[in-house]
Amino acid sequence: MKQIYKTAITAAIEGGKAIMQIYTKDFSVEYKEDKSPLTEADSAANAVIMQYLSQTDIPVISEENKLLPYSQRKNWETCWIVDPLDGTKEFIKKNDEFTVNIALVTNGVPQFGVIYVPALNTLYYADTAENKAFKFVVADENTGIENILASATEIKPAEDKAKLRVVGSRSHMSEETEAFIESLKKGTDKEIDIVSKGSSLKFCLVAEGNADVYPRFAPTMEWDTAAGHAICKAVGLSVINNDTKQEMVYNRENLLNPYFLVSV
């Protein structure tokens, strides 16, 4: 595996450690201009991750960094897209469903993604060139990167689908999503189950075969989805822009994502 991918995996795990140091104690919550919550864990994880990614000399788009204008970003062939703490609402609720997201994007297309779930010590990563994605439970915080890569288990989407399992959000079930689910019910004889998860874990559910489709008809940003997109892409799933009906692309002028659908 490329060294920069190993660096990203290490950054995600170490960023997760910084998050957990705060998760286990009382912490303060602030609110950004858009009313979204911000904790000290967001900033702490971002600082750790940036220490690692800065070694790669590849520019970074992070939710917690000052965003550069598109006039500068548009010339980037390759960049990292980072959410140091995805699912801040889940973090505040202390339900363990929050993640660290790191993706490498080239010409708008995800090449590599890592999602780390620090409260569950669970790591997902994928290289789209290899068309493979992996999962590993980090039982020992001293486990080295080479041992992780050697021991990780390959994941794949479900093939035999007795039911149609649709991923819904714990915090963002929109009217459009509910209407989509109703349309599915009319178009299939299969029983439909709703699987609720927070953060980018929704992508992981589909990638590892614990759900079948993920409609996202509510606002997200590029850092919410790029890593999950890479993991889904590596296992043969599509992440389709609901406006263009084409695969989602990244490092756009507007970092607010369109609605999208994850499916086979």
C-alpha positions in Angstrom: 0.0 0.0 0.0 1.2 3.5 -0.8 2.9 5.2 2.1 0.5 8.1 2.0 -2.4 5.8 2.6 -0.7 4.3 5.6 -0.2 7.9 6.8 -3.9 8.6 6.4 -4.9 5.4 8.4 -2.5 6.4 11.2 -3.8 9.9 11.2 -7.4 8.7 11.6 -6.6 6.4 14.5 -4.5 9.0 16.3 -7.2 11.6 15.7 -9.7 9.2 17.2 -7.5 8.9 20.3 -7.7 12.6 20.7 -11.5 12.5 20.4 -11.8 9.8 23.1 -9.7 11.7 25.6 -12.5 14.3 25.5 -15.4 12.0 25.0 -14.9 10.3 28.4 -15.2 13.6 30.3 -17.5 16.6 30.5 -17.0 18.8 27.5 -18.3 22.2 26.3 -20.4 22.7 23.1 -20.3 25.8 20.9 -22.3 26.5 17.8 -21.1 27.8 14.4 -22.8 30.4 12.3 -24.9 27.7 10.6 -26.0 26.5 14.0 -24.1 23.2 13.7 -22.4 22.1 17.0 -18.7 22.3 17.6 -16.8 20.6 20.5 -13.2 20.8 21.6 -12.8 17.3 20.2 -13.4 18.5 16.7 -10.4 20.9 17.0 -8.2 18.5 18.9 -8.7 15.7 16.3 -8.1 18.2 13.4 -4.8 19.3 14.9 -3.5 15.7 15.2 -4.7 14.8 11.7 -3.1 17.8 10.2 0.3 16.9 11.8 0.2 13.7 9.8 -1.2 14.9 6.5 1.1 17.9 6.3 3.9 15.4 5.8 2.4 14.4 2.5 2.7 17.8 0.9 -0.9 17.4 -0.4 -3.3 20.2 0.3 -6.2 19.6 2.7 -9.8 20.5 2.7 -11.0 20.1 6.3 -14.2 21.1 8.0 -12.1 22.7 10.8 -9.6 24.5 8.6 -10.0 27.9 7.1 -11.5 27.1 3.6 -9.5 28.5 0.7 -11.4 30.1 -2.2 -12.2 28.0 -5.2 -9.8 30.2 -7.3 -7.0 28.5 -5.5 -8.5 25.0 -5.0 -9.5 24.5 -8.6 -5.9 24.1 -9.5 -5.4 21.2 -7.1 -5.2 17.9 -9.0 -5.1 15.9 -5.7 -6.2 16.8 -2.2 -7.2 15.4 1.1 -10.8 15.9 2.3 -11.2 15.5 6.0 -13.9 15.6 8.7 -12.0 15.2 12.0 -15.2 14.4 13.8 -18.2 13.4 11.7 -21.4 13.1 13.7 -20.8 15.8 16.3 -24.5 15.5 17.3 -23.9 11.7 17.9 -20.8 12.6 19.9 -22.8 15.0 22.1 -25.5 12.3 22.6 -22.7 9.9 23.5 -24.2 7.1 21.4 -20.7 6.1 19.9 -21.9 6.7 16.3 -19.3 9.2 15.3 -16.3 8.9 13.0 -13.1 10.3 11.7 -13.2 10.7 7.9 -10.2 11.1 5.6 -10.3 10.8 1.8 -7.8 11.3 -1.0 -9.4 12.8 -4.1 -7.8 13.2 -7.6 -9.5 15.2 -10.3 -12.6 15.1 -8.2 -12.7 11.3 -7.9 -12.2 9.5 -4.5 -9.0 7.3 -4.7 -8.7 6.3 -1.1 -10.9 6.5 2.0 -10.5 5.7 5.7 -13.3 5.9 8.3 -12.4 5.3 11.9 -15.0 4.8 14.7 -13.0 5.6 17.8 -15.7 4.7 20.4 -15.9 1.2 18.8 -12.2 0.9 17.8 -13.3 0.0 14.3 -11.5 0.9 11.2 -12.7 0.9 7.5 -10.4 1.7 4.6 -10.4 1.2 0.8 -8.2 1.8 -2.2 -10.4 2.2 -5.3 -7.6 1.2 -7.7 -7.6 -2.2 -6.0 -11.4 -2.5 -5.8 -11.2 -3.7 -2.3 -12.3 -2.4 1.1 -11.3 -3.7 4.6 -12.4 -3.6 8.2 -10.4 -4.0 11.3 -11.1 -3.8 15.0 -8.1 -2.1 16.8 -8.2 -4.1 20.0 -4.8 -2.8 21.1 -4.0 0.9 20.6 -0.3 -0.1 20.1 -1.1 -2.2 17.0 1.2 -1.1 14.2 0.0 -0.1 10.7 1.6 -3.2 9.1 -0.3 -5.5 11.5 -3.5 -3.7 10.7 -3.0 -4.1 7.0 -2.1 -7.8 7.4 -5.0 -8.7 9.6 -7.9 -6.6 8.2 -10.9 -8.4 6.8 -12.2 -7.7 3.3 -15.8 -6.4 3.2 -18.4 -6.7 0.4 -22.0 -5.7 -0.2 -24.8 -8.1 0.4 -25.8 -10.4 -2.5 -28.7 -12.4 -1.3 -31.3 -9.8 -0.3 -34.4 -11.4 1.3 -35.3 -7.9 2.6 -34.5 -4.5 1.3 -32.7 -2.6 4.0 -32.7 1.1 3.7 -30.3 3.3 5.7 -31.8 6.3 7.4 -30.2 8.9 9.5 -30.7 9.2 13.3 -30.6 13.0 13.0 -31.7 13.9 9.5 -34.7 11.9 8.2 -36.1 14.3 5.7 -39.5 14.3 4.0 -37.8 13.5 0.7 -36.2 10.5 2.3 -39.5 9.3 3.7 -41.1 9.8 0.2 -38.3 7.7 -1.4 -38.9 4.9 1.0 -42.6 4.9 0.3 -41.8 4.7 -3.5 -39.6 1.7 -2.8 -42.4 0.0 -1.0 -44.6 0.4 -4.0 -42.0 -1.0 -6.4 -41.0 -4.2 -4.6 -42.6 -7.3 -3.0 -39.7 -7.5 -0.5 -40.1 -6.4 3.1 -38.4 -3.1 3.7 -36.4 -2.5 6.9 -35.1 0.9 8.0 -31.6 0.8 9.5 -30.7 3.9 11.4 -27.1 5.1 11.9 -25.3 8.3 12.5 -22.3 9.9 10.7 -20.5 8.2 7.8 -21.3 4.8 9.3 -24.2 4.8 6.9 -21.8 4.3 4.0 -20.1 1.5 5.9 -23.3 -0.3 6.5 -24.0 -0.7 2.8 -20.3 -1.5 1.9 -20.1 -4.3 4.4 -23.5 -5.8 3.5 -25.6 -4.7 6.5 -27.8 -2.5 4.4 -28.7 -2.3 0.7 -29.4 1.3 -0.2 -28.7 4.7 1.3 -30.7 7.6 0.1 -29.4 11.0 1.3 -32.0 13.7 0.6 -30.8 16.1 3.2 -27.8 18.5 3.4 -24.2 17.1 3.7 -20.8 18.6 2.9 -18.0 17.0 0.9 -16.1 16.1 4.1 -19.1 14.1 5.3 -19.1 11.8 2.2 -15.8 11.6 0.4 -14.3 8.8 2.6 -17.5 6.8 2.6 -17.8 7.3 -1.2 -14.3 5.8 -1.6 -15.1 2.8 0.5 -18.4 2.2 -1.4 -16.8 2.8 -4.8 -14.1 0.2 -4.0 -16.7 -2.5 -3.4 -18.6 -1.7 -6.6 -21.3 0.5 -5.2 -22.4 3.8 -6.9 -22.8 7.1 -5.2 -25.0 9.1 -7.6 -25.6 12.8 -7.6 -29.4 13.2 -7.6 -29.3 16.2 -9.9 -26.9 15.0 -12.6 -27.5 11.3 -12.3 -23.7 10.9 -12.5 -21.2 9.9 -9.9 -20.5 12.5 -7.2 -17.4 14.6 -7.6 -15.4 16.6 -5.1 -13.4 19.8 -4.6 -16.3 21.6 -6.2 -16.7 25.4 -6.0 -19.7 24.8 -3.7 -18.7 22.2 -1.0 -22.3 21.6 -0.1 -23.3 18.3 -1.6 -26.4 17.7 -3.7 -28.7 15.0 -2.7 -27.4 11.5 -3.5 -28.1 7.8 -3.6 -25.8 4.9 -2.6 -26.7 1.6 -4.2 -25.5 -1.2 -6.4 
